[in-house]
């Protein structure tokens, strides 16, 4: 059995007042198309799970993975 990948397509994350905290979670291979709302990092996102993104780097990541309606905010 292969690795299980999260499928969050179409989910609504929290508003700016209550964002979803990624909490250094591994997001390698996660499906995010159509997700909206606010998330906070840092988060591991690389295929080898060594790319820890936060701040400006995390801010551009949602658009790169098909979730342009996700705002990645710093705490």
N, C-alpha and C positions, 0 to 999 in steps of 0.2 A: 504494500500500500504506500502511495506517495505522500508527500507532505500535504497537510491540510492548509488551504489558503482561505483567508477571510474574504467574504463577499459582502461588502457594505453598500453595493449599488442601490441608489435611491433613498438612502437613509438621511434623516435630518439630524444634524448635530446641534448642540445647544446654542443659544443666543450669546452675544458678547458677555452678558452678565453671568452666564453659567456655561462656559465652553466645555467641550469634552477634552479632558486631559489625556494625551497620548502616553504620558509617563514613561518615556524611554521604551515604549512598546515596539516590537518588531513589526514592520509593515511591509516586509518583502513579499511581493506578489499579491498584495491585497487589491481587490477590485473596488474602485472608488467612483466609477462613472455615475454622474447624477447626484452625488452627495452634496449637501449644502449645510451651511452653518459655520460655527467657529470651533477650532481645535487649538490646543496649546501643546508645545513640545517640551523637551526635545523628544525625538523619535528616531529609531534606527530604521532606515528605509532602503538601504542597498541590498542587492541580490545576495551578497555575502554577509549582510547584517553588520557591517563595520562602519557604515556612513551614518553618524549621529548628527542630525540636522536640528537647528534651532534658529531663532531670529530671522534674519533676512533670507538665509538658505532655506529654512522651512517654509517661509512665506511663498516662495515660488514653486515648491514641490507639488501642491494640489493641482495646479494647472498643468504641470508636466505629466500627471498620471490620470488626466481626464476628469478632474473635479474642479473646474474653474470657479464654482460657486462656494468653495470652502475657503474661509479666511483662517490663516494660521497666525495666531497672535502670541506674543511673548508675555509671560507672566510678569 
